[in-house]
Amino acid sequence: MKTKIKALLLSYFAAIVFIVIYLFLSINNPRVSFNYLLAFSIFFILLFIPYGFFDSLEMKKYYEAERRVPDFLRDLAEFTTFGMPIAEAIVRSSRTDYGPLSSEIKRVAALISWGISVEEALSDFGRDLESENIIRAGKIIVKASESGSNISDVMTMVSDFNGQMQLLRNSRFAEMKNYTMVMMISFGVFLFVILVLDIDFLPHLGSGGFSLSGAGAPTSASAIEEVFNIGMLVQAGGTGILSGVLRDGRISSGILLSGILLVVSIAILLMINVV
């Protein structure tokens, strides 16, 4: 998780540096005019994409480690079936590749090899990955070892339970992908409508003012265009963030998608020369 924090700090630094440079150029160079819509779009892109990228890498590692927990517990059950001590079972299991979970298991096995008790060696199991499921598995191993009961049966039951939880989570993720796809399609439709208004409808209104209510202050076509463009960028950011909340309840899970949609939106607005 330290990598993600560094990425967040780097993103903040890059975004602030960009705004400062852009303001400096717009003040000191008459050829450069400050476009706040473009400036803040790039500001949030610089904030979202690096942080979202590293967050997605961290979460991929996180979920892969949790996915391998049932395999680890199943191996412990097999080793302890015929009376092998849990400490030796953990040391032998450490020779197997469990993906991102291997580093945690090897650390525990190394502590046990140095003469530290299983209870102490497993006290921080899973804390580097910040996974409640892995921490819980470590506590269950400790309790099973302390109880002196049939450890193999306990490990088998916990492994089956974790496997079922993985299936439920994968099923939920698959369902949420469908919702994310629907949101992407709705954003595409919204984007298309805004582009039609920007390219075909609003230019025909001309630069003259007109009243939306017929009695209020006149509103120019450029002001309406600007409001629509802001709405499109807000929709881009909101779509990504909401997709993350729906997927796993974390706003940061949708930050990368928000950044990508902002890039697409601002790039299209630049291509049609309305920003």
C-alpha positions as CSV (number, residue, x, y, z in Angstrom):
1,M,0.0,0.0,0.0
2,K,3.0,2.3,0.4
3,T,3.4,2.4,-3.4
4,K,-0.2,3.7,-3.7
5,I,0.4,6.4,-1.2
6,K,3.6,7.5,-3.1
7,A,1.6,7.5,-6.3
8,L,-1.1,9.7,-4.7
9,L,1.5,12.2,-3.5
10,L,3.2,12.2,-6.9
11,S,-0.2,12.8,-8.6
12,Y,-0.9,15.8,-6.3
13,F,2.5,17.2,-7.0
14,A,2.2,16.8,-10.8
15,A,-1.3,18.3,-10.8
16,I,-0.3,21.3,-8.8
17,V,2.9,21.9,-10.8
18,F,0.8,21.8,-14.0
19,I,-1.7,24.4,-12.7
20,V,1.2,26.7,-11.6
21,I,3.0,26.4,-14.9
22,Y,-0.2,27.0,-16.9
23,L,-1.1,30.0,-14.8
24,F,2.4,31.4,-15.2
25,L,2.3,31.0,-19.0
26,S,-1.2,32.5,-19.3
27,I,-0.2,35.6,-17.2
28,N,3.2,36.2,-18.9
29,N,2.5,35.1,-22.4
30,P,-0.4,36.8,-24.3
31,R,-0.6,33.9,-26.8
32,V,-1.6,31.6,-24.0
33,S,-5.1,32.1,-22.6
34,F,-6.2,30.4,-19.4
35,N,-8.9,27.9,-20.2
36,Y,-10.2,26.8,-16.8
37,L,-12.2,23.9,-18.3
38,L,-9.1,22.4,-19.9
39,A,-6.9,23.3,-16.9
40,F,-9.1,21.6,-14.3
41,S,-9.7,18.6,-16.6
42,I,-6.0,17.9,-16.9
43,F,-5.6,18.6,-13.2
44,F,-8.0,15.8,-12.3
45,I,-6.6,13.5,-15.0
46,L,-3.1,13.9,-13.4
47,L,-4.7,13.2,-10.0
48,F,-6.8,10.2,-11.0
49,I,-4.8,8.1,-13.5
50,P,-1.5,7.5,-11.7
51,Y,-3.2,6.9,-8.4
52,G,-5.9,4.7,-10.0
53,F,-3.4,2.7,-11.9
54,F,-1.3,1.8,-8.8
55,D,-4.5,1.2,-6.8
56,S,-5.7,-1.3,-9.4
57,L,-2.3,-3.1,-9.2
58,E,-2.5,-3.2,-5.4
59,M,-6.1,-4.5,-5.5
60,K,-5.2,-7.2,-8.0
61,K,-2.5,-8.4,-5.7
62,Y,-4.9,-8.2,-2.8
63,Y,-7.6,-10.3,-4.4
64,E,-5.1,-12.8,-5.8
65,A,-3.7,-13.3,-2.3
66,E,-7.1,-13.9,-0.9
67,R,-7.9,-16.3,-3.7
68,R,-5.0,-18.5,-2.7
69,V,-5.9,-18.7,1.0
70,P,-8.1,-21.8,0.5
71,D,-5.2,-23.5,-1.2
72,F,-2.9,-22.7,1.7
73,L,-5.4,-24.0,4.3
74,R,-6.1,-27.1,2.2
75,D,-2.3,-27.9,2.1
76,L,-2.1,-27.4,5.9
77,A,-5.0,-29.8,6.3
78,E,-3.3,-32.5,4.2
79,F,0.0,-32.1,6.1
80,T,-1.7,-32.3,9.5
81,T,-4.0,-35.2,8.5
82,F,-1.5,-37.8,9.9
83,G,-0.4,-35.8,13.0
84,M,2.2,-33.5,11.6
85,P,2.7,-30.4,13.9
86,I,1.2,-27.2,12.6
87,A,4.6,-25.5,12.7
88,E,6.2,-28.0,10.5
89,A,3.2,-28.0,8.2
90,I,3.5,-24.2,7.7
91,V,7.3,-24.6,7.0
92,R,6.6,-27.3,4.3
93,S,3.7,-25.2,2.8
94,S,6.1,-22.3,2.4
95,R,7.9,-24.2,-0.3
96,T,4.7,-24.0,-2.5
97,D,4.0,-21.0,-4.7
98,Y,0.9,-19.2,-3.5
99,G,1.4,-16.0,-5.6
100,P,1.2,-12.8,-3.6
101,L,0.4,-14.8,-0.5
102,S,3.8,-16.6,-0.6
103,S,5.7,-13.7,0.9
104,E,3.5,-13.8,4.0
105,I,3.8,-17.5,4.4
106,K,7.5,-17.5,3.9
107,R,7.9,-14.8,6.5
108,V,5.9,-16.9,9.0
109,A,7.9,-20.0,8.1
110,A,11.2,-18.1,8.7
111,L,10.0,-17.0,12.1
112,I,9.1,-20.5,13.1
113,S,12.4,-21.8,11.8
114,W,14.1,-19.3,14.2
115,G,12.3,-20.8,17.1
116,I,9.4,-18.4,17.4
117,S,6.1,-20.0,18.4
118,V,3.3,-20.4,15.8
119,E,1.1,-18.0,17.8
120,E,3.7,-15.2,17.6
121,A,4.7,-15.9,14.1
122,L,1.1,-15.7,12.9
123,S,0.2,-12.6,14.9
124,D,0.9,-10.3,12.0
125,F,-0.2,-12.7,9.2
126,G,-1.8,-10.8,6.4
127,R,-1.3,-7.3,7.9
128,D,1.0,-6.2,5.1
129,L,-1.7,-7.0,2.6
130,E,-4.3,-5.4,4.8
131,S,-6.7,-8.2,4.2
132,E,-9.2,-9.0,6.9
133,N,-9.8,-12.5,5.4
134,I,-6.1,-13.4,5.5
135,I,-5.8,-12.0,9.1
136,R,-8.8,-14.0,10.1
137,A,-7.3,-17.2,8.6
138,G,-4.2,-16.7,10.6
139,K,-6.2,-16.3,13.8
140,I,-8.1,-19.5,13.0
141,I,-4.9,-21.4,12.5
142,V,-3.7,-20.1,15.9
143,K,-6.9,-21.1,17.7
144,A,-7.0,-24.5,16.1
145,S,-3.4,-25.1,17.2
146,E,-4.1,-23.9,20.7
147,S,-7.2,-26.0,21.1
148,G,-5.4,-29.3,20.3
149,S,-8.4,-30.5,18.3
150,N,-8.3,-32.2,14.9
151,I,-6.5,-29.4,13.0
152,S,-7.0,-31.1,9.7
153,D,-10.8,-31.0,9.9
154,V,-10.7,-27.3,11.0
155,M,-8.5,-26.4,8.1
156,T,-10.6,-28.2,5.7
157,M,-13.8,-26.5,6.9
158,V,-12.2,-23.1,6.8
159,S,-10.8,-23.7,3.4
160,D,-14.2,-24.7,2.1
161,F,-15.8,-21.6,3.6
162,N,-13.2,-19.3,2.1
163,G,-13.7,-21.0,-1.3
164,Q,-17.4,-20.4,-1.1
165,M,-16.8,-16.7,-0.2
166,Q,-14.5,-16.4,-3.2
167,L,-17.2,-17.8,-5.5
168,L,-19.7,-15.3,-4.1
169,R,-17.4,-12.4,-4.6
170,N,-16.5,-13.5,-8.1
171,S,-20.2,-13.8,-8.9
172,R,-20.9,-10.3,-7.5
173,F,-18.0,-8.8,-9.5
174,A,-19.4,-10.4,-12.7
175,E,-22.8,-8.9,-12.0
176,M,-21.3,-5.5,-11.3
177,K,-19.4,-5.6,-14.6
178,N,-22.8,-5.7,-16.3
179,Y,-23.9,-2.6,-14.4
180,T,-20.6,-0.9,-15.3
181,M,-21.2,-1.7,-19.0
182,V,-24.7,-0.2,-18.8
183,M,-23.2,3.0,-17.2
184,M,-20.5,3.2,-19.9
185,I,-23.2,2.9,-22.6
186,S,-25.3,5.6,-20.9
187,F,-22.2,7.8,-20.8
188,G,-21.6,7.2,-24.5
189,V,-25.2,8.2,-25.3
190,F,-24.8,11.3,-23.2
191,L,-21.5,12.2,-24.9
192,F,-23.1,11.7,-28.3
193,V,-26.0,14.0,-27.4
194,I,-23.6,16.7,-26.1
195,L,-21.5,16.5,-29.3
196,V,-24.6,16.8,-31.5
197,L,-25.6,19.9,-29.6
198,D,-22.0,21.4,-29.8
199,I,-21.5,20.7,-33.5
200,D,-25.0,21.1,-35.0
201,F,-27.5,22.8,-32.8
202,L,-25.8,25.5,-30.7
203,P,-23.7,27.1,-33.6
204,H,-27.0,27.8,-35.4
205,L,-28.2,29.9,-32.4
206,G,-25.5,32.4,-33.2
207,S,-23.8,34.7,-30.7
208,G,-26.9,36.7,-29.9
209,G,-28.6,36.4,-26.5
210,F,-31.8,34.6,-25.9
211,S,-34.0,33.9,-22.9
212,L,-34.6,30.3,-21.8
213,S,-37.8,31.3,-20.0
214,G,-38.9,34.1,-22.4
215,A,-38.8,36.7,-19.6
216,G,-35.4,36.3,-17.8
217,A,-32.0,37.6,-18.6
218,P,-30.7,36.6,-22.0
219,T,-28.3,33.6,-22.2
220,S,-25.8,33.2,-25.0
221,A,-25.3,30.0,-26.9
222,S,-21.7,29.9,-25.8
223,A,-22.8,29.9,-22.2
224,I,-25.2,27.0,-22.8
225,E,-22.4,25.1,-24.6
226,E,-20.0,25.7,-21.7
227,V,-22.6,24.3,-19.2
228,F,-23.1,21.2,-21.4
229,N,-19.4,20.6,-21.7
230,I,-19.0,20.9,-17.9
231,G,-21.8,18.5,-17.5
232,M,-20.1,16.0,-19.8
233,L,-16.9,16.1,-17.8
234,V,-18.7,15.8,-14.5
235,Q,-20.6,12.8,-15.9
236,A,-17.3,11.3,-17.0
237,G,-15.8,11.5,-13.5
238,G,-19.0,10.5,-11.8
239,T,-19.5,7.4,-14.0
240,G,-16.0,6.1,-13.1
241,I,-16.4,6.7,-9.4
242,L,-19.8,5.1,-9.2
243,S,-18.6,2.1,-11.0
244,G,-16.0,1.6,-8.3
245,V,-18.6,2.0,-5.5
246,L,-20.8,-0.6,-7.2
247,R,-17.9,-3.0,-7.8
248,D,-16.5,-3.3,-4.3
249,G,-17.7,-0.3,-2.3
250,R,-14.5,1.7,-2.8
251,I,-14.4,5.1,-4.5
252,S,-10.8,4.6,-5.4
253,S,-11.6,1.5,-7.4
254,G,-13.3,3.7,-10.0
255,I,-10.7,6.5,-10.0
256,L,-8.7,5.0,-13.0
257,L,-11.9,4.7,-15.1
258,S,-12.8,8.3,-14.2
259,G,-9.4,9.5,-15.4
260,I,-9.7,7.5,-18.7
261,L,-13.2,8.9,-19.3
262,L,-12.0,12.4,-18.6
263,V,-9.2,11.9,-21.1
264,V,-11.6,10.7,-23.8
265,S,-14.0,13.6,-23.1
266,I,-11.5,16.4,-23.1
267,A,-9.8,14.9,-26.2
268,I,-13.1,14.9,-28.1
269,L,-13.9,18.4,-27.1
270,L,-10.5,19.5,-28.3
271,M,-10.9,17.7,-31.6
272,I,-14.2,19.5,-32.3
273,N,-12.6,22.8,-31.1
274,V,-15.1,23.7,-28.4
275,V,-12.6,24.0,-25.5
